[in-house]
Amino acid sequence: MFIDGDGSGHYAYLPTLIIYHTVDFSDVFEFEKSQRPLDYIGHYFHKQGDILINKYTTGTSLLQLPFFLMAYILSFIFGLTPDGYNIIFQYCIALSAMFWVGIGISYFVRLLKSFGIIDNFGWLLAMVTLFGTNLFFYTFVQPSFSHAFSFTVITMFLYYARMLFLNYSRKGIMMAAFSLGLVFLVRPANIIVIAALPFIAETPGRFLFG
């Protein structure tokens, strides 16, 4: 199963809202419990009053949404119960991670190019990053986790921030702000990426005065 572990918590917003039409995660918890070993506790769900809430933020599920909807439609076409966890959902969520990492890789190369690195070497570095780090594991083995999605939104933010330092524009600041919002929504701890801004600016003068 690709939807597993912490990834189940990030993903749980989609079946809860779209299939069960509620903000109470109790139905998803009970469904997951019926499919998991007896020691399953759903550690990402917590009791709040009369309902279960999810400790994770919504960013990962937001990026997975188009692929969830595709799986939902395909489930009807192929006669499977659209429960959010059948085999089609599993593979569509895996596909979502590969898609977004592909987007992230393209932004990574564009970011490198802005520092004067030629395309061929940029793509080589991108492949080393994909296949030589844990990004490979979180793209192809545990694709429902937030890590692959974090890679993409962080890279997008760094690229648009870099473009702002090089050439200020209203569109640029909107894209940088939007991608930074996604960075926080996918994983709040990712906000530490703003510490990289002085390095993206390259010079103190550019960082302080644009």
C-alpha positions in Angstrom: 0.0 0.0 0.0 1.3 3.5 -0.9 -1.1 5.3 1.5 0.4 4.2 4.7 2.1 5.5 7.9 2.2 9.2 8.4 1.2 9.5 4.7 -2.3 8.3 5.7 -2.7 11.3 8.0 -1.7 13.8 5.4 -4.0 12.1 2.9 -7.0 11.6 5.3 -8.5 15.0 4.5 -9.5 13.8 1.1 -11.7 10.8 2.0 -13.0 12.7 5.0 -14.2 15.7 3.1 -15.1 14.3 -0.3 -16.4 10.8 0.6 -17.7 11.2 4.1 -18.7 14.9 3.8 -17.6 15.8 7.3 -14.7 17.4 9.2 -14.8 14.5 11.7 -12.1 11.9 11.0 -13.9 9.2 12.9 -15.2 7.4 9.7 -11.7 7.4 8.2 -10.2 6.2 11.4 -12.6 3.3 11.6 -12.1 2.4 8.0 -8.3 2.4 8.4 -8.6 0.4 11.6 -10.5 -2.3 9.7 -7.7 -2.6 7.2 -4.7 -2.5 9.5 -3.1 -4.8 12.1 -4.7 -5.0 15.5 -2.2 -2.7 17.1 -3.2 0.2 14.7 -3.9 3.4 16.7 -4.1 6.1 14.1 -1.5 8.3 15.9 -2.3 11.4 13.8 -5.9 11.5 14.9 -6.8 13.2 18.3 -10.0 13.5 20.2 -11.3 17.1 20.3 -14.7 17.3 22.0 -17.0 14.9 20.2 -14.9 14.5 17.0 -11.5 13.3 15.9 -9.2 15.9 14.4 -6.1 15.5 12.3 -2.8 16.8 13.6 -1.4 17.2 10.1 -1.9 20.3 7.9 -3.8 20.2 4.6 -1.0 21.0 2.1 -0.1 17.5 1.0 -3.7 16.5 0.5 -4.3 19.7 -1.5 -1.6 18.8 -3.9 -2.9 15.2 -4.1 -6.5 16.4 -4.8 -6.5 16.2 -8.6 -5.2 12.7 -8.5 -7.7 11.7 -5.8 -10.5 13.0 -8.1 -9.1 11.1 -11.0 -9.1 7.9 -8.9 -12.6 8.6 -7.7 -13.9 8.8 -11.3 -11.9 5.8 -12.4 -13.3 3.7 -9.5 -16.8 4.2 -10.9 -15.6 3.4 -14.4 -13.9 0.1 -13.3 -16.7 -0.9 -10.9 -14.7 -0.5 -7.7 -16.0 1.0 -4.5 -14.8 4.6 -4.3 -13.7 4.3 -0.7 -10.6 6.4 -1.1 -8.3 3.4 -0.5 -8.8 0.9 -3.3 -5.9 0.0 -5.6 -6.7 2.9 -8.0 -6.4 5.4 -5.2 -3.2 3.8 -4.1 -1.6 4.2 -7.5 -3.0 7.6 -8.2 -1.5 9.0 -5.0 1.8 7.4 -6.0 1.5 9.1 -9.3 0.8 12.4 -7.6 4.2 12.3 -5.8 6.0 11.5 -9.1 4.2 14.3 -10.9 5.0 16.9 -8.3 8.6 15.8 -8.0 8.9 16.1 -11.7 7.7 19.7 -11.4 10.1 20.3 -8.5 13.0 18.9 -10.6 12.2 21.4 -13.4 12.2 24.3 -10.9 15.5 23.0 -9.4 17.2 23.1 -12.8 15.8 26.6 -13.4 17.1 27.7 -10.0 20.5 26.4 -10.8 20.4 28.1 -14.2 19.8 31.4 -12.5 23.2 31.0 -10.9 24.9 30.4 -14.2 24.9 26.6 -14.2 24.4 25.2 -17.7 21.4 23.0 -18.4 23.2 19.7 -18.8 25.1 20.1 -15.5 21.9 21.3 -13.9 20.0 18.2 -15.0 22.9 16.0 -13.8 22.7 17.6 -10.4 18.9 17.2 -10.4 19.3 13.5 -11.1 21.9 13.1 -8.4 19.4 14.8 -6.0 16.6 12.5 -7.0 18.5 9.2 -7.1 21.2 9.9 -4.5 19.1 11.2 -1.6 16.0 10.2 0.4 13.9 12.0 -2.2 14.0 8.7 -4.2 12.5 6.8 -1.3 9.8 9.3 -0.6 8.9 9.6 -4.3 8.7 5.9 -5.2 8.4 3.9 -2.0 6.4 6.2 0.4 4.8 8.7 -1.9 1.9 9.6 0.4 4.3 11.2 2.9 4.8 15.0 2.8 8.5 14.9 1.9 8.3 14.7 -1.9 5.8 17.5 -1.9 7.9 19.5 0.4 10.8 19.2 -2.0 8.7 20.7 -4.8 7.1 23.6 -3.0 10.4 24.6 -1.3 12.2 24.6 -4.6 9.4 26.7 -6.2 9.7 29.2 -3.4 13.5 29.4 -3.7 13.2 29.9 -7.4 10.6 32.7 -7.2 12.5 34.3 -4.3 15.6 34.2 -6.5 13.7 35.8 -9.4 12.6 38.6 -7.0 16.1 39.4 -6.0 17.2 39.5 -9.6 14.2 41.4 -11.0 11.4 42.6 -8.7 7.9 42.3 -10.1 4.4 42.1 -8.7 3.8 38.7 -10.3 7.0 37.5 -8.8 6.1 38.5 -5.3 2.7 36.9 -5.6 4.2 33.6 -6.8 6.8 33.7 -4.0 4.1 34.4 -1.4 1.8 31.7 -2.8 4.6 29.1 -2.9 5.7 30.0 0.7 2.1 29.5 1.8 2.2 26.0 0.3 5.6 25.4 2.0 3.9 26.1 5.4 0.7 24.2 4.6 2.6 21.0 3.5 4.8 21.0 6.6 4.9 23.9 9.0 8.5 23.2 10.0 9.4 23.9 6.4 9.1 27.6 7.1 12.7 27.5 8.1 13.5 27.7 4.4 13.3 31.5 4.7 16.8 31.2 6.4 18.1 30.4 2.9 17.1 33.8 1.5 20.4 35.5 2.1 22.2 32.8 0.2 19.6 33.0 -2.7 20.2 36.7 -2.9 23.9 36.0 -3.3 25.1 39.4 -2.0 24.3 41.4 1.1 23.3 44.4 -1.0 20.9 42.5 -3.1 19.3 40.9 0.0 18.9 44.1 1.9 18.0 46.5 -0.9 16.8 44.3 -3.8 
